[in-house]
Amino acid sequence: MKAYKDADTIIRSKVFIDSLYTPYQVFWNGYLGKADDVEGWLSRSLVKLPEWEKKNESINGAILRQQFYKFACKMKKITGYAPEGSWYVVYGPAWTDLGGLGNFAMLIDLAHANNNTNETIIKMFPHELTHQIMTNVNKHKDCSAISAIIGEGFAVWMNQKYWKRKFTLAQNLGYTDEELLQCDKSMESLKKFFDKNKYSNDKDIVSVFRSRDDKLNQKLPGAIGYYIGYHIIESYIQKNGKDSWKDVFLKDAKEIYENSGFIE
């Protein structure tokens, strides 16, 4: 990109589309948009190159790659399943730090403020690798709220299992301590909201459970489904035995919830 900073805009646009968009079209379409969207964003982002070059001093790409394979191997040892699929590591629009792109790939956007060192990036590797395993081995696919809640709650639970006591529950959830405290204080009202909407396929309802941008009120964090789902997994294991967490990889999310005793 840097070599074309001062190039003719027509030439630069063609190079960006031919060299950066077209070879990775599936990725860009899943994250940012079509060719014109990506070319426009790339051109506008040229001013950010010094900032990204500075950030590269704090993030070691070669070591990050080694760390990724180390985590993948350990997750296979823990779960019995090997994470499989594509990962993209980019400087992008910073719409997410780490996350899934539909069911076809995982993403690390180094431009996001949360991704400032290798250590901050790898903290959520077990969470995202759990999603990747689930995508490959769990055959129960739907777009309901309960599916999102169980999926995210289980990823939080697996992140905690991997790290043991290195991180707090709030950190594994991506919440502040105060946000977690507010969740605990609001458990009964959260259960009522969950019970009313758990099987909804409405995208706005699902987003309330899953998106960090959507909040039930100003005191509670976004992505409230992470918290609810984590407690459903905890209830399921308490009811069904210490090794029953393995069921989540194979069973339908609705079945996990209905056999959890989370709401009696």
N, C-alpha and C positions, 0 to 999 in steps of 0.2 A: 504493500500500500504506500509506503513512504516514498518509493521511487516515482510514484505517479502523483504526488501531492500537487505539483505545479504544472502537470501536463494539461493539454487541451481536454476540455470536459468530455467531448465526444469520444476521443481516444481512451480516456480514463474510464468512462462508462463501459465501453466495449471490453476493456481488459478486466474490469471487475466482474462483469457478467460471465465472460468466457473462462476466467481463471479461478474466481472465488465462488461464484454462484452455481454455474452449471455442473461442475464436478460433485457438488454437495447439495444438489437441488432438493433432494428428499429432506435433508436436515433443515435447510433454510425455509422451505415451505411449511415445515412443522413448527418452526420457532418464530420466524420473523415475517415471512410472506413470500410473494412472488418476486420475479426478477427485478422489476422496477422498484419494489419496496426495498429489496436488499441493496441494490445499486445506490439508491438515494441515501439509505442509512450509512453505507460505507463511505460515500462522499462527505456526508456531514460529520462522520466520525474521524476524519483525518486530523482534526484539531486535537483529538484525544490521544494521539500516538505518543507524545512525550509522557503523558500520565501513565499509559500502559507500559511503556519502556521502563519507567521508574518502578512500577509494580513488579515487573519481571525480576527485579533485584531481590525481591522478598519471596518469590515463588520459584522453586527449582523444578522445572518441568521433568527433567530426567529422574529425579528422586520421586516426584509425584507418580510417575509411571511405575516405578518399582514398588511404591507403597500400594498402588492400586492392585497389582498382582498379588502382593502379600495378603491384602485384605480378602481378595477373592478366594485365595487358597484356604484361608482360615474359616471363611464363611462356609465353604464346602465341607470342611472338617466338622464344623458345629452343626450344620443342618442336614448334611448328606446330599445336598444339591449344589451343583456348580453354577455360578452366575454366568449366563451367556447372553450376548447381545452387543450392540454397538454403543460406544461412548464418544461424545464429542466434547472437546475442551477448546473453548473459543473465548475471545474478547467479543462480546455481543452487546445487545441493548440493556443488559443487566435486569431483565424482567424476573429472573430467578437466580438463586445462587447454585443450587444443585437440584435436579429434578428430572422427571420423565417427560418424554415427548411422545404422547400417545402410548402405544404399545410397541414402538419400533426402536427406541433408543433412549439413552440417558445423556444428560447434559451437565457440564460444569461451565458456567459463565464467569470467567475470571474478572470481568468488569464489575461484577456485583460487589458492593461494599463489604459483605461478609467474607469474601474470599480474598484475604490479604496475606496469608501465609500458608504453607503446606499444612500446618497443624490445624488451622481453622477449617480447611477444606476437608481433610480426612476425618474430621470428627463425625460427619454424617455419612461416611462411606457405608457402614453396616446398614443404615436405614435404606439407602438407595439400592444397595445390592439385594436387600430383602425384596424390594419391589421387583427387581429384575428376575429374581428366582420365581416369585409369585406369577409374574407374567408368563413364564415358561412352563410351570408345572401345574398351576391351578386352572382347571378347565371350566370353571364356573365364571362366566363373564357377563356382567350387566352394568348398567349405568346408575343404579340406585344409590341412595344415600348410605344404606347399610354396607354396601360393598366398599365405598370410599372410606367409611368410618372404620371398618374392620381392617382394611388394607393399611391405612395410615397408623392406626393404633398398634397394629402388629409390628410395623416397621419401627415405631418408637420403642416397643417392647424389645425387639431384637437389638436395637442400638444399645439399649441399656444392658442387655445380656452380654453383648460383646465387650463393652467397656467396663462392666461390673461397676465399681464405685468411683471410677475416674471422673465421671460427670454426674451432676444432679439430675433428677427427673425433669426439672425446669429446663435445663440445658438440652436434654434429649428431646424434649417437646419443642424446643425453639422458643420458649417463653421466658419472660423475666420471672424472678422469684415472686414479685407482687402479682403478676398475672396468674401464676399457678395458685397462689393463695386465694385470689378471687374466684378461681374455678372451684376450689375446694369448698369455699363458703357458699357457692351457688349450685352445688351438686343437685339438690332437689329440683330446682327450676330447670337445670340443664337436662335432667332426666325426663321432665315433662315435655320439654321441647323435642328431645330425641324421640320419645315414645310417640309423639304426634306425627313426626316427619320421617321416621326411620326407613320406611319403604318407598319414599317419594322418588320419582324420576325427574322431578322439576329441576332444571339446571340451576336456578337461583337458590333453591333449598340446598342442593348438593354443594354449591359454592360456599354457603354459610358454614357448612361442616368442614370444608376442605381448604378454602382460600384464606390466606393470611390478610387479605384486604377487606374481607367481610366480617363484621363483628355484630353480635347480638346487642351489645351496648358498649359504651366507651370504657367501662372497667374491665371487661373480659377481652382476651386476645382473639385474634382471628384464628381460623383453622381449629375451631373448638372441637371438631370431630377427632382430632389427634388425642385430645385429653379423654373424651368419652370412649373412644376405641381402645385406648390403653387400659382403661378400667374394665371394659368388657373382656379383654384378653386376660387380665388378672383374675376376674371372677370365673372365667371359664377354666383356667388352670387350677384355681382353688377347688372348684367343684369336680373336675374330671381327672386330677392327678398331675404331678409335677412334669411329666413328659408329654402331657396332652397339647402343649404348644405346637407340637409337630403337626397336629390335625389341621391347623390353619392353612398350611401349605396346600392341602388337598380338598378340604371341605368347602361347601358353599358358605358365604358370609352369613346368610340368614340362619343357617344351621348352627354356626358357631354362636351367634347371639342367642338363639332360642334355647341353647343348652348351656348358657353361661350363668343363669340366675342373676343377671345384672339388675333386672327389674322383676321382682317377684309379684 
